[in-house]
Amino acid sequence: MKENSTKLNTGNTNKKDNKKKRPDFIEEMKMEIASELGIIQQVKNEGWDSLSPRISGKIGGKLSQRLKRINK
């Protein structure tokens, strides 16, 4: 029985590792989109919170489109 519980724990660890990689991928995509929109310096200097809702929406929309394209 101890072997089965060890196998289950190993599976959970892999899921956690995948979740950690995902935000990094999304963060890289957001930075790429910010660069394309010409606001990369503002993001680096002042952070994401400094962006207007309109610009944030543009980034979110482009990010969503790219993720849909990748998942197809």
PDB file of N, CA, C, O and CB in Angstrom:
ATOM      1  N   MET A   1       0.808  -1.200   0.000  1.00  0.00           N
ATOM      2  CA  MET A   1       0.000   0.000   0.000  1.00  0.00           C
ATOM      3  C   MET A   1       0.850   1.262   0.000  1.00  0.00           C
ATOM      4  O   MET A   1       0.445   2.273  -0.574  1.00  0.00           O
ATOM      5  CB  MET A   1      -0.919   0.000   1.189  1.00  0.00           C
ATOM      6  N   LYS A   2       1.991   1.225   0.617  1.00  0.00           N
ATOM      7  CA  LYS A   2       2.851   2.398   0.646  1.00  0.00           C
ATOM      8  C   LYS A   2       3.309   2.770  -0.754  1.00  0.00           C
ATOM      9  O   LYS A   2       3.491   3.949  -1.060  1.00  0.00           O
ATOM     10  CB  LYS A   2       4.054   2.155   1.546  1.00  0.00           C
ATOM     11  N   GLU A   3       3.497   1.763  -1.609  1.00  0.00           N
ATOM     12  CA  GLU A   3       3.925   2.030  -2.976  1.00  0.00           C
ATOM     13  C   GLU A   3       2.857   2.815  -3.737  1.00  0.00           C
ATOM     14  O   GLU A   3       3.188   3.726  -4.496  1.00  0.00           O
ATOM     15  CB  GLU A   3       4.239   0.716  -3.702  1.00  0.00           C
ATOM     16  N   ASN A   4       1.583   2.475  -3.545  1.00  0.00           N
ATOM     17  CA  ASN A   4       0.501   3.182  -4.230  1.00  0.00           C
ATOM     18  C   ASN A   4       0.428   4.641  -3.816  1.00  0.00           C
ATOM     19  O   ASN A   4       0.238   5.518  -4.658  1.00  0.00           O
ATOM     20  CB  ASN A   4      -0.828   2.504  -3.954  1.00  0.00           C
ATOM     21  N   SER A   5       0.577   4.906  -2.528  1.00  0.00           N
ATOM     22  CA  SER A   5       0.510   6.295  -2.071  1.00  0.00           C
ATOM     23  C   SER A   5       1.697   7.096  -2.599  1.00  0.00           C
ATOM     24  O   SER A   5       1.568   8.289  -2.875  1.00  0.00           O
ATOM     25  CB  SER A   5       0.471   6.356  -0.535  1.00  0.00           C
ATOM     26  N   THR A   6       2.844   6.448  -2.740  1.00  0.00           N
ATOM     27  CA  THR A   6       4.008   7.133  -3.300  1.00  0.00           C
ATOM     28  C   THR A   6       3.749   7.504  -4.747  1.00  0.00           C
ATOM     29  O   THR A   6       4.111   8.596  -5.185  1.00  0.00           O
ATOM     30  CB  THR A   6       5.265   6.255  -3.192  1.00  0.00           C
ATOM     31  N   LYS A   7       3.132   6.614  -5.484  1.00  0.00           N
ATOM     32  CA  LYS A   7       2.821   6.893  -6.888  1.00  0.00           C
ATOM     33  C   LYS A   7       1.845   8.052  -7.003  1.00  0.00           C
ATOM     34  O   LYS A   7       1.981   8.893  -7.892  1.00  0.00           O
ATOM     35  CB  LYS A   7       2.243   5.646  -7.571  1.00  0.00           C
ATOM     36  N   LEU A   8       0.866   8.104  -6.115  1.00  0.00           N
ATOM     37  CA  LEU A   8      -0.099   9.199  -6.156  1.00  0.00           C
ATOM     38  C   LEU A   8       0.579  10.526  -5.856  1.00  0.00           C
ATOM     39  O   LEU A   8       0.284  11.530  -6.506  1.00  0.00           O
ATOM     40  CB  LEU A   8      -1.236   8.952  -5.162  1.00  0.00           C
ATOM     41  N   ASN A   9       1.473  10.547  -4.893  1.00  0.00           N
ATOM     42  CA  ASN A   9       2.181  11.780  -4.566  1.00  0.00           C
ATOM     43  C   ASN A   9       3.039  12.255  -5.718  1.00  0.00           C
ATOM     44  O   ASN A   9       3.159  13.457  -5.957  1.00  0.00           O
ATOM     45  CB  ASN A   9       3.038  11.585  -3.337  1.00  0.00           C
ATOM     46  N   THR A  10       3.637  11.318  -6.431  1.00  0.00           N
ATOM     47  CA  THR A  10       4.448  11.684  -7.586  1.00  0.00           C
ATOM     48  C   THR A  10       3.581  12.359  -8.642  1.00  0.00           C
ATOM     49  O   THR A  10       4.008  13.334  -9.261  1.00  0.00           O
ATOM     50  CB  THR A  10       5.148  10.443  -8.176  1.00  0.00           C
ATOM     51  N   GLY A  11       2.383  11.858  -8.851  1.00  0.00           N
ATOM     52  CA  GLY A  11       1.469  12.452  -9.823  1.00  0.00           C
ATOM     53  C   GLY A  11       1.097  13.872  -9.445  1.00  0.00           C
ATOM     54  O   GLY A  11       1.038  14.745 -10.310  1.00  0.00           O
ATOM     55  N   ASN A  12       0.850  14.113  -8.191  1.00  0.00           N
ATOM     56  CA  ASN A  12       0.497  15.457  -7.733  1.00  0.00           C
ATOM     57  C   ASN A  12       1.653  16.434  -7.918  1.00  0.00           C
ATOM     58  O   ASN A  12       1.442  17.602  -8.245  1.00  0.00           O
ATOM     59  CB  ASN A  12       0.077  15.422  -6.266  1.00  0.00           C
ATOM     60  N   THR A  13       2.861  15.956  -7.711  1.00  0.00           N
ATOM     61  CA  THR A  13       4.030  16.818  -7.884  1.00  0.00           C
ATOM     62  C   THR A  13       4.142  17.272  -9.326  1.00  0.00           C
ATOM     63  O   THR A  13       4.446  18.436  -9.587  1.00  0.00           O
ATOM     64  CB  THR A  13       5.314  16.090  -7.455  1.00  0.00           C
ATOM     65  N   ASN A  14       3.901  16.372 -10.266  1.00  0.00           N
ATOM     66  CA  ASN A  14       3.975  16.727 -11.680  1.00  0.00           C
ATOM     67  C   ASN A  14       2.940  17.780 -12.035  1.00  0.00           C
ATOM     68  O   ASN A  14       3.229  18.689 -12.814  1.00  0.00           O
ATOM     69  CB  ASN A  14       3.785  15.491 -12.550  1.00  0.00           C
ATOM     70  N   LYS A  15       1.755  17.677 -11.488  1.00  0.00           N
ATOM     71  CA  LYS A  15       0.716  18.673 -11.769  1.00  0.00           C
ATOM     72  C   LYS A  15       1.133  20.043 -11.243  1.00  0.00           C
ATOM     73  O   LYS A  15       0.911  21.057 -11.905  1.00  0.00           O
ATOM     74  CB  LYS A  15      -0.629  18.249 -11.141  1.00  0.00           C
ATOM     75  N   LYS A  16       1.726  20.075 -10.075  1.00  0.00           N
ATOM     76  CA  LYS A  16       2.185  21.350  -9.520  1.00  0.00           C
ATOM     77  C   LYS A  16       3.270  21.953 -10.386  1.00  0.00           C
ATOM     78  O   LYS A  16       3.291  23.165 -10.603  1.00  0.00           O
ATOM     79  CB  LYS A  16       2.699  21.166  -8.093  1.00  0.00           C
ATOM     80  N   ASP A  17       4.180  21.113 -10.889  1.00  0.00           N
ATOM     81  CA  ASP A  17       5.241  21.606 -11.761  1.00  0.00           C
ATOM     82  C   ASP A  17       4.664  22.217 -13.020  1.00  0.00           C
ATOM     83  O   ASP A  17       5.145  23.256 -13.474  1.00  0.00           O
ATOM     84  CB  ASP A  17       6.208  20.485 -12.120  1.00  0.00           C
ATOM     85  N   ASN A  18       3.634  21.592 -13.602  1.00  0.00           N
ATOM     86  CA  ASN A  18       3.009  22.119 -14.811  1.00  0.00           C
ATOM     87  C   ASN A  18       2.347  23.469 -14.539  1.00  0.00           C
ATOM     88  O   ASN A  18       2.398  24.365 -15.382  1.00  0.00           O
ATOM     89  CB  ASN A  18       1.976  21.122 -15.357  1.00  0.00           C
ATOM     90  N   LYS A  19       1.735  23.618 -13.386  1.00  0.00           N
ATOM     91  CA  LYS A  19       1.085  24.883 -13.051  1.00  0.00           C
ATOM     92  C   LYS A  19       2.112  25.998 -12.884  1.00  0.00           C
ATOM     93  O   LYS A  19       1.833  27.150 -13.217  1.00  0.00           O
ATOM     94  CB  LYS A  19       0.255  24.735 -11.771  1.00  0.00           C
ATOM     95  N   LYS A  20       3.284  25.671 -12.377  1.00  0.00           N
ATOM     96  CA  LYS A  20       4.318  26.684 -12.207  1.00  0.00           C
ATOM     97  C   LYS A  20       4.860  27.150 -13.554  1.00  0.00           C
ATOM     98  O   LYS A  20       5.198  28.324 -13.708  1.00  0.00           O
ATOM     99  CB  LYS A  20       5.453  26.143 -11.343  1.00  0.00           C
ATOM    100  N   LYS A  21       4.948  26.263 -14.519  1.00  0.00           N
ATOM    101  CA  LYS A  21       5.470  26.621 -15.829  1.00  0.00           C
ATOM    102  C   LYS A  21       4.484  27.482 -16.597  1.00  0.00           C
ATOM    103  O   LYS A  21       4.904  28.358 -17.353  1.00  0.00           O
ATOM    104  CB  LYS A  21       5.804  25.371 -16.626  1.00  0.00           C
ATOM    105  N   ARG A  22       3.231  27.269 -16.434  1.00  0.00           N
ATOM    106  CA  ARG A  22       2.199  27.967 -17.190  1.00  0.00           C
ATOM    107  C   ARG A  22       2.228  29.484 -16.983  1.00  0.00           C
ATOM    108  O   ARG A  22       2.215  30.221 -17.969  1.00  0.00           O
ATOM    109  CB  ARG A  22       0.845  27.432 -16.807  1.00  0.00           C
ATOM    110  N   PRO A  23       2.266  29.976 -15.751  1.00  0.00           N
ATOM    111  CA  PRO A  23       2.300  31.441 -15.575  1.00  0.00           C
ATOM    112  C   PRO A  23       3.534  32.089 -16.194  1.00  0.00           C
ATOM    113  O   PRO A  23       3.461  33.211 -16.695  1.00  0.00           O
ATOM    114  CB  PRO A  23       2.248  31.784 -14.101  1.00  0.00           C
ATOM    115  N   ASP A  24       4.669  31.388 -16.163  1.00  0.00           N
ATOM    116  CA  ASP A  24       5.863  31.944 -16.789  1.00  0.00           C
ATOM    117  C   ASP A  24       5.654  32.104 -18.289  1.00  0.00           C
ATOM    118  O   ASP A  24       6.068  33.105 -18.874  1.00  0.00           O
ATOM    119  CB  ASP A  24       7.082  31.052 -16.512  1.00  0.00           C
ATOM    120  N   PHE A  25       5.016  31.130 -18.904  1.00  0.00           N
ATOM    121  CA  PHE A  25       4.741  31.176 -20.329  1.00  0.00           C
ATOM    122  C   PHE A  25       3.811  32.351 -20.649  1.00  0.00           C
ATOM    123  O   PHE A  25       4.039  33.087 -21.608  1.00  0.00           O
ATOM    124  CB  PHE A  25       4.120  29.846 -20.803  1.00  0.00           C
ATOM    125  N   ILE A  26       2.788  32.514 -19.857  1.00  0.00           N
ATOM    126  CA  ILE A  26       1.838  33.604 -20.066  1.00  0.00           C
ATOM    127  C   ILE A  26       2.513  34.953 -19.825  1.00  0.00           C
ATOM    128  O   ILE A  26       2.270  35.915 -20.554  1.00  0.00           O
ATOM    129  CB  ILE A  26       0.615  33.442 -19.138  1.00  0.00           C
ATOM    130  N   GLU A  27       3.354  35.015 -18.808  1.00  0.00           N
ATOM    131  CA  GLU A  27       4.075  36.264 -18.520  1.00  0.00           C
ATOM    132  C   GLU A  27       4.981  36.640 -19.689  1.00  0.00           C
ATOM    133  O   GLU A  27       5.078  37.813 -20.050  1.00  0.00           O
ATOM    134  CB  GLU A  27       4.908  36.127 -17.223  1.00  0.00           C
ATOM    135  N   GLU A  28       5.647  35.645 -20.282  1.00  0.00           N
ATOM    136  CA  GLU A  28       6.493  35.907 -21.443  1.00  0.00           C
ATOM    137  C   GLU A  28       5.665  36.422 -22.621  1.00  0.00           C
ATOM    138  O   GLU A  28       6.087  37.329 -23.337  1.00  0.00           O
ATOM    139  CB  GLU A  28       7.254  34.637 -21.847  1.00  0.00           C
ATOM    140  N   MET A  29       4.494  35.838 -22.810  1.00  0.00           N
ATOM    141  CA  MET A  29       3.624  36.284 -23.900  1.00  0.00           C
ATOM    142  C   MET A  29       3.145  37.709 -23.655  1.00  0.00           C
ATOM    143  O   MET A  29       3.085  38.512 -24.586  1.00  0.00           O
ATOM    144  CB  MET A  29       2.420  35.338 -24.053  1.00  0.00           C
ATOM    145  N   LYS A  30       2.806  38.028 -22.414  1.00  0.00           N
ATOM    146  CA  LYS A  30       2.372  39.390 -22.089  1.00  0.00           C
ATOM    147  C   LYS A  30       3.479  40.396 -22.372  1.00  0.00           C
ATOM    148  O   LYS A  30       3.221  41.477 -22.900  1.00  0.00           O
ATOM    149  CB  LYS A  30       1.940  39.482 -20.619  1.00  0.00           C
ATOM    150  N   MET A  31       4.703  40.043 -22.022  1.00  0.00           N
ATOM    151  CA  MET A  31       5.827  40.938 -22.283  1.00  0.00           C
ATOM    152  C   MET A  31       6.044  41.118 -23.781  1.00  0.00           C
ATOM    153  O   MET A  31       6.347  42.220 -24.240  1.00  0.00           O
ATOM    154  CB  MET A  31       7.102  40.400 -21.625  1.00  0.00           C
ATOM    155  N   GLU A  32       5.891  40.043 -24.536  1.00  0.00           N
ATOM    156  CA  GLU A  32       6.034  40.121 -25.996  1.00  0.00           C
ATOM    157  C   GLU A  32       4.974  41.040 -26.592  1.00  0.00           C
ATOM    158  O   GLU A  32       5.276  41.861 -27.458  1.00  0.00           O
ATOM    159  CB  GLU A  32       5.934  38.716 -26.628  1.00  0.00           C
ATOM    160  N   ILE A  33       3.737  40.904 -26.132  1.00  0.00           N
ATOM    161  CA  ILE A  33       2.643  41.743 -26.623  1.00  0.00           C
ATOM    162  C   ILE A  33       2.890  43.203 -26.227  1.00  0.00           C
ATOM    163  O   ILE A  33       2.670  44.110 -27.030  1.00  0.00           O
ATOM    164  CB  ILE A  33       1.276  41.249 -26.063  1.00  0.00           C
ATOM    165  N   ALA A  34       3.344  43.427 -24.999  1.00  0.00           N
ATOM    166  CA  ALA A  34       3.645  44.795 -24.556  1.00  0.00           C
ATOM    167  C   ALA A  34       4.726  45.408 -25.432  1.00  0.00           C
ATOM    168  O   ALA A  34       4.674  46.596 -25.751  1.00  0.00           O
ATOM    169  CB  ALA A  34       4.088  44.807 -23.078  1.00  0.00           C
ATOM    170  N   SER A  35       5.690  44.610 -25.816  1.00  0.00           N
ATOM    171  CA  SER A  35       6.751  45.090 -26.697  1.00  0.00           C
ATOM    172  C   SER A  35       6.189  45.478 -28.059  1.00  0.00           C
ATOM    173  O   SER A  35       6.564  46.506 -28.624  1.00  0.00           O
ATOM    174  CB  SER A  35       7.838  44.022 -26.859  1.00  0.00           C
ATOM    175  N   GLU A  36       5.296  44.658 -28.578  1.00  0.00           N
ATOM    176  CA  GLU A  36       4.674  44.949 -29.872  1.00  0.00           C
ATOM    177  C   GLU A  36       3.834  46.223 -29.826  1.00  0.00           C
ATOM    178  O   GLU A  36       3.749  46.957 -30.810  1.00  0.00           O
ATOM    179  CB  GLU A  36       3.807  43.776 -30.313  1.00  0.00           C
ATOM    180  N   LEU A  37       3.221  46.474 -28.683  1.00  0.00           N
ATOM    181  CA  LEU A  37       2.384  47.676 -28.533  1.00  0.00           C
ATOM    182  C   LEU A  37       3.211  48.915 -28.188  1.00  0.00           C
ATOM    183  O   LEU A  37       2.683  50.026 -28.147  1.00  0.00           O
ATOM    184  CB  LEU A  37       1.329  47.448 -27.452  1.00  0.00           C
ATOM    185  N   GLY A  38       4.501  48.720 -27.943  1.00  0.00           N
ATOM    186  CA  GLY A  38       5.371  49.851 -27.650  1.00  0.00           C
ATOM    187  C   GLY A  38       5.292  50.355 -26.222  1.00  0.00           C
ATOM    188  O   GLY A  38       5.635  51.507 -25.958  1.00  0.00           O
ATOM    189  N   ILE A  39       4.849  49.519 -25.297  1.00  0.00           N
ATOM    190  CA  ILE A  39       4.714  49.956 -23.906  1.00  0.00           C
ATOM    191  C   ILE A  39       5.620  49.162 -22.963  1.00  0.00           C
ATOM    192  O   ILE A  39       5.438  49.191 -21.746  1.00  0.00           O
ATOM    193  CB  ILE A  39       3.263  49.824 -23.458  1.00  0.00           C
ATOM    194  N   ILE A  40       6.583  48.463 -23.527  1.00  0.00           N
ATOM    195  CA  ILE A  40       7.441  47.598 -22.709  1.00  0.00           C
ATOM    196  C   ILE A  40       8.219  48.391 -21.661  1.00  0.00           C
ATOM    197  O   ILE A  40       8.385  47.919 -20.536  1.00  0.00           O
ATOM    198  CB  ILE A  40       8.413  46.830 -23.599  1.00  0.00           C
ATOM    199  N   GLN A  41       8.700  49.583 -22.006  1.00  0.00           N
ATOM    200  CA  GLN A  41       9.457  50.393 -21.037  1.00  0.00           C
ATOM    201  C   GLN A  41       8.583  50.823 -19.869  1.00  0.00           C
ATOM    202  O   GLN A  41       9.029  50.822 -18.722  1.00  0.00           O
ATOM    203  CB  GLN A  41      10.052  51.629 -21.720  1.00  0.00           C
ATOM    204  N   GLN A  42       7.347  51.190 -20.157  1.00  0.00           N
ATOM    205  CA  GLN A  42       6.431  51.584 -19.084  1.00  0.00           C
ATOM    206  C   GLN A  42       6.186  50.409 -18.139  1.00  0.00           C
ATOM    207  O   GLN A  42       6.163  50.577 -16.919  1.00  0.00           O
ATOM    208  CB  GLN A  42       5.093  52.091 -19.669  1.00  0.00           C
ATOM    209  N   VAL A  43       6.003  49.218 -18.714  1.00  0.00           N
ATOM    210  CA  VAL A  43       5.764  48.025 -17.894  1.00  0.00           C
ATOM    211  C   VAL A  43       6.992  47.730 -17.027  1.00  0.00           C
ATOM    212  O   VAL A  43       6.862  47.443 -15.837  1.00  0.00           O
ATOM    213  CB  VAL A  43       5.426  46.800 -18.791  1.00  0.00           C
ATOM    214  N   LYS A  44       8.174  47.802 -17.625  1.00  0.00           N
ATOM    215  CA  LYS A  44       9.399  47.514 -16.868  1.00  0.00           C
ATOM    216  C   LYS A  44       9.646  48.551 -15.773  1.00  0.00           C
ATOM    217  O   LYS A  44      10.074  48.200 -14.674  1.00  0.00           O
ATOM    218  CB  LYS A  44      10.603  47.462 -17.812  1.00  0.00           C
ATOM    219  N   ASN A  45       9.380  49.818 -16.064  1.00  0.00           N
ATOM    220  CA  ASN A  45       9.655  50.888 -15.099  1.00  0.00           C
ATOM    221  C   ASN A  45       8.590  51.011 -14.021  1.00  0.00           C
ATOM    222  O   ASN A  45       8.910  51.203 -12.848  1.00  0.00           O
ATOM    223  CB  ASN A  45       9.785  52.201 -15.817  1.00  0.00           C
ATOM    224  N   GLU A  46       7.323  50.900 -14.414  1.00  0.00           N
ATOM    225  CA  GLU A  46       6.229  51.199 -13.491  1.00  0.00           C
ATOM    226  C   GLU A  46       5.365  50.001 -13.139  1.00  0.00           C
ATOM    227  O   GLU A  46       4.574  50.074 -12.198  1.00  0.00           O
ATOM    228  CB  GLU A  46       5.370  52.257 -14.071  1.00  0.00           C
ATOM    229  N   GLY A  47       5.492  48.918 -13.858  1.00  0.00           N
ATOM    230  CA  GLY A  47       4.720  47.713 -13.565  1.00  0.00           C
ATOM    231  C   GLY A  47       3.406  47.654 -14.338  1.00  0.00           C
ATOM    232  O   GLY A  47       3.004  48.615 -14.995  1.00  0.00           O
ATOM    233  N   TRP A  48       2.756  46.510 -14.243  1.00  0.00           N
ATOM    234  CA  TRP A  48       1.502  46.289 -14.978  1.00  0.00           C
ATOM    235  C   TRP A  48       0.378  47.181 -14.466  1.00  0.00           C
ATOM    236  O   TRP A  48      -0.516  47.547 -15.229  1.00  0.00           O
ATOM    237  CB  TRP A  48       1.081  44.826 -14.876  1.00  0.00           C
ATOM    238  N   ASP A  49       0.412  47.529 -13.199  1.00  0.00           N
ATOM    239  CA  ASP A  49      -0.654  48.342 -12.602  1.00  0.00           C
ATOM    240  C   ASP A  49      -0.713  49.752 -13.172  1.00  0.00           C
ATOM    241  O   ASP A  49      -1.726  50.437 -13.032  1.00  0.00           O
ATOM    242  CB  ASP A  49      -0.466  48.416 -11.107  1.00  0.00           C
ATOM    243  N   SER A  50       0.360  50.186 -13.808  1.00  0.00           N
ATOM    244  CA  SER A  50       0.400  51.549 -14.342  1.00  0.00           C
ATOM    245  C   SER A  50      -0.355  51.681 -15.671  1.00  0.00           C
ATOM    246  O   SER A  50      -0.562  52.793 -16.156  1.00  0.00           O
ATOM    247  CB  SER A  50       1.845  51.984 -14.530  1.00  0.00           C
ATOM    248  N   LEU A  51      -0.760  50.571 -16.250  1.00  0.00           N
ATOM    249  CA  LEU A  51      -1.429  50.610 -17.554  1.00  0.00           C
ATOM    250  C   LEU A  51      -2.894  51.006 -17.415  1.00  0.00           C
ATOM    251  O   LEU A  51      -3.548  50.711 -16.415  1.00  0.00           O
ATOM    252  CB  LEU A  51      -1.320  49.251 -18.250  1.00  0.00           C
ATOM    253  N   SER A  52      -3.380  51.673 -18.432  1.00  0.00           N
ATOM    254  CA  SER A  52      -4.794  52.044 -18.444  1.00  0.00           C
ATOM    255  C   SER A  52      -5.638  50.795 -18.712  1.00  0.00           C
ATOM    256  O   SER A  52      -5.139  49.808 -19.253  1.00  0.00           O
ATOM    257  CB  SER A  52      -5.074  53.145 -19.517  1.00  0.00           C
ATOM    258  N   PRO A  53      -6.904  50.845 -18.335  1.00  0.00           N
ATOM    259  CA  PRO A  53      -7.778  49.706 -18.618  1.00  0.00           C
ATOM    260  C   PRO A  53      -7.854  49.372 -20.112  1.00  0.00           C
ATOM    261  O   PRO A  53      -7.961  48.205 -20.488  1.00  0.00           O
ATOM    262  CB  PRO A  53      -9.169  49.988 -18.090  1.00  0.00           C
ATOM    263  N   ARG A  54      -7.798  50.383 -20.938  1.00  0.00           N
ATOM    264  CA  ARG A  54      -7.870  50.163 -22.382  1.00  0.00           C
ATOM    265  C   ARG A  54      -6.666  49.355 -22.882  1.00  0.00           C
ATOM    266  O   ARG A  54      -6.826  48.403 -23.645  1.00  0.00           O
ATOM    267  CB  ARG A  54      -7.947  51.509 -23.122  1.00  0.00           C
ATOM    268  N   ILE A  55      -5.471  49.737 -22.449  1.00  0.00           N
ATOM    269  CA  ILE A  55      -4.256  49.026 -22.853  1.00  0.00           C
ATOM    270  C   ILE A  55      -4.246  47.617 -22.254  1.00  0.00           C
ATOM    271  O   ILE A  55      -3.856  46.659 -22.922  1.00  0.00           O
ATOM    272  CB  ILE A  55      -2.992  49.810 -22.412  1.00  0.00           C
ATOM    273  N   SER A  56      -4.671  47.493 -21.008  1.00  0.00           N
ATOM    274  CA  SER A  56      -4.742  46.172 -20.380  1.00  0.00           C
ATOM    275  C   SER A  56      -5.690  45.257 -21.142  1.00  0.00           C
ATOM    276  O   SER A  56      -5.424  44.066 -21.308  1.00  0.00           O
ATOM    277  CB  SER A  56      -5.191  46.295 -18.918  1.00  0.00           C
ATOM    278  N   GLY A  57      -6.789  45.821 -21.599  1.00  0.00           N
ATOM    279  CA  GLY A  57      -7.747  45.050 -22.392  1.00  0.00           C
ATOM    280  C   GLY A  57      -7.165  44.608 -23.721  1.00  0.00           C
ATOM    281  O   GLY A  57      -7.428  43.498 -24.182  1.00  0.00           O
ATOM    282  N   LYS A  58      -6.378  45.472 -24.335  1.00  0.00           N
ATOM    283  CA  LYS A  58      -5.718  45.107 -25.593  1.00  0.00           C
ATOM    284  C   LYS A  58      -4.770  43.931 -25.377  1.00  0.00           C
ATOM    285  O   LYS A  58      -4.743  42.979 -26.157  1.00  0.00           O
ATOM    286  CB  LYS A  58      -4.948  46.313 -26.173  1.00  0.00           C
ATOM    287  N   ILE A  59      -3.998  44.020 -24.302  1.00  0.00           N
ATOM    288  CA  ILE A  59      -3.059  42.939 -24.000  1.00  0.00           C
ATOM    289  C   ILE A  59      -3.821  41.644 -23.722  1.00  0.00           C
ATOM    290  O   ILE A  59      -3.452  40.582 -24.225  1.00  0.00           O
ATOM    291  CB  ILE A  59      -2.168  43.312 -22.791  1.00  0.00           C
ATOM    292  N   GLY A  60      -4.875  41.734 -22.928  1.00  0.00           N
ATOM    293  CA  GLY A  60      -5.675  40.548 -22.619  1.00  0.00           C
ATOM    294  C   GLY A  60      -6.317  39.941 -23.852  1.00  0.00           C
ATOM    295  O   GLY A  60      -6.361  38.719 -23.993  1.00  0.00           O
ATOM    296  N   GLY A  61      -6.815  40.784 -24.745  1.00  0.00           N
ATOM    297  CA  GLY A  61      -7.437  40.295 -25.974  1.00  0.00           C
ATOM    298  C   GLY A  61      -6.443  39.593 -26.876  1.00  0.00           C
ATOM    299  O   GLY A  61      -6.729  38.526 -27.420  1.00  0.00           O
ATOM    300  N   LYS A  62      -5.278  40.194 -27.033  1.00  0.00           N
ATOM    301  CA  LYS A  62      -4.241  39.571 -27.869  1.00  0.00           C
ATOM    302  C   LYS A  62      -3.730  38.281 -27.239  1.00  0.00           C
ATOM    303  O   LYS A  62      -3.458  37.306 -27.940  1.00  0.00           O
ATOM    304  CB  LYS A  62      -3.070  40.544 -28.092  1.00  0.00           C
ATOM    305  N   LEU A  63      -3.603  38.278 -25.931  1.00  0.00           N
ATOM    306  CA  LEU A  63      -3.167  37.082 -25.218  1.00  0.00           C
ATOM    307  C   LEU A  63      -4.179  35.951 -25.407  1.00  0.00           C
ATOM    308  O   LEU A  63      -3.807  34.804 -25.654  1.00  0.00           O
ATOM    309  CB  LEU A  63      -2.973  37.386 -23.718  1.00  0.00           C
ATOM    310  N   SER A  64      -5.449  36.290 -25.288  1.00  0.00           N
ATOM    311  CA  SER A  64      -6.507  35.304 -25.478  1.00  0.00           C
ATOM    312  C   SER A  64      -6.491  34.720 -26.890  1.00  0.00           C
ATOM    313  O   SER A  64      -6.636  33.510 -27.066  1.00  0.00           O
ATOM    314  CB  SER A  64      -7.865  35.931 -25.191  1.00  0.00           C
ATOM    315  N   GLN A  65      -6.318  35.565 -27.875  1.00  0.00           N
ATOM    316  CA  GLN A  65      -6.256  35.103 -29.264  1.00  0.00           C
ATOM    317  C   GLN A  65      -5.098  34.134 -29.465  1.00  0.00           C
ATOM    318  O   GLN A  65      -5.252  33.093 -30.102  1.00  0.00           O
ATOM    319  CB  GLN A  65      -6.116  36.293 -30.220  1.00  0.00           C
ATOM    320  N   ARG A  66      -3.958  34.479 -28.926  1.00  0.00           N
ATOM    321  CA  ARG A  66      -2.765  33.625 -29.103  1.00  0.00           C
ATOM    322  C   ARG A  66      -2.939  32.289 -28.391  1.00  0.00           C
ATOM    323  O   ARG A  66      -2.552  31.249 -28.924  1.00  0.00           O
ATOM    324  CB  ARG A  66      -1.502  34.340 -28.573  1.00  0.00           C
ATOM    325  N   LEU A  67      -3.517  32.307 -27.192  1.00  0.00           N
ATOM    326  CA  LEU A  67      -3.733  31.059 -26.473  1.00  0.00           C
ATOM    327  C   LEU A  67      -4.716  30.160 -27.208  1.00  0.00           C
ATOM    328  O   LEU A  67      -4.541  28.942 -27.237  1.00  0.00           O
ATOM    329  CB  LEU A  67      -4.237  31.341 -25.065  1.00  0.00           C
ATOM    330  N   LYS A  68      -5.745  30.750 -27.802  1.00  0.00           N
ATOM    331  CA  LYS A  68      -6.700  29.960 -28.590  1.00  0.00           C
ATOM    332  C   LYS A  68      -6.012  29.349 -29.795  1.00  0.00           C
ATOM    333  O   LYS A  68      -6.245  28.187 -30.127  1.00  0.00           O
ATOM    334  CB  LYS A  68      -7.889  30.828 -29.043  1.00  0.00           C
ATOM    335  N   ARG A  69      -5.164  30.133 -30.451  1.00  0.00           N
ATOM    336  CA  ARG A  69      -4.439  29.653 -31.624  1.00  0.00           C
ATOM    337  C   ARG A  69      -3.511  28.491 -31.248  1.00  0.00           C
ATOM    338  O   ARG A  69      -3.390  27.524 -32.000  1.00  0.00           O
ATOM    339  CB  ARG A  69      -3.630  30.802 -32.260  1.00  0.00           C
ATOM    340  N   ILE A  70      -2.863  28.587 -30.094  1.00  0.00           N
ATOM    341  CA  ILE A  70      -1.945  27.542 -29.637  1.00  0.00           C
ATOM    342  C   ILE A  70      -2.706  26.261 -29.298  1.00  0.00           C
ATOM    343  O   ILE A  70      -2.226  25.163 -29.579  1.00  0.00           O
ATOM    344  CB  ILE A  70      -1.147  28.026 -28.411  1.00  0.00           C
ATOM    345  N   ASN A  71      -3.882  26.396 -28.700  1.00  0.00           N
ATOM    346  CA  ASN A  71      -4.646  25.234 -28.259  1.00  0.00           C
ATOM    347  C   ASN A  71      -5.333  24.487 -29.397  1.00  0.00           C
ATOM    348  O   ASN A  71      -5.826  23.377 -29.192  1.00  0.00           O
ATOM    349  CB  ASN A  71      -5.671  25.662 -27.261  1.00  0.00           C
ATOM    350  N   LYS A  72      -5.374  25.065 -30.574  1.00  0.00           N
ATOM    351  CA  LYS A  72      -6.039  24.385 -31.694  1.00  0.00           C
ATOM    352  C   LYS A  72      -5.247  23.277 -32.246  1.00  0.00           C
ATOM    353  O   LYS A  72      -5.682  22.618 -33.190  1.00  0.00           O
ATOM    354  CB  LYS A  72      -6.340  25.330 -32.774  1.00  0.00           C
TER     355      LYS A  72
END
